[in-house]
Amino acid sequence: MAGHRLGRITEDIKRELTAIFRKLKDPRVQGLISIVRVEV
């Protein structure tokens, strides 16, 4: 049960970080960042 919840939390964190990085205005990092793993 705890493993399932932790998996959902890490997916939520990954989704939020991806959204934040997409909003960056620095042209040097546009399209270069991808989040592949989150450790909690």
C-alpha positions in Angstrom: 0.0 0.0 0.0 2.8 2.5 0.9 4.7 1.6 -2.2 1.6 2.5 -4.4 1.2 5.8 -2.6 4.9 6.7 -2.9 4.7 5.9 -6.6 1.8 8.3 -7.1 3.7 11.0 -5.1 6.8 10.6 -7.2 4.8 10.8 -10.4 3.1 14.0 -9.1 6.5 15.6 -8.3 7.9 14.6 -11.7 4.9 16.2 -13.4 5.1 19.4 -11.4 8.9 19.7 -12.0 8.4 19.2 -15.7 5.8 22.0 -15.7 8.1 24.3 -13.9 11.0 23.7 -16.2 8.8 24.3 -19.3 8.1 27.8 -18.0 11.8 28.7 -17.8 12.6 31.7 -19.9 16.3 30.8 -20.4 16.8 29.9 -24.1 19.8 27.8 -23.3 17.7 25.1 -21.5 14.5 25.1 -23.6 13.9 21.6 -24.8 17.0 20.2 -23.1 15.6 19.1 -19.8 13.6 15.9 -19.1 12.8 14.4 -15.7 13.3 10.7 -15.8 13.3 9.7 -12.1 12.4 11.2 -8.8 13.6 9.8 -5.5 11.7 10.6 -2.3 
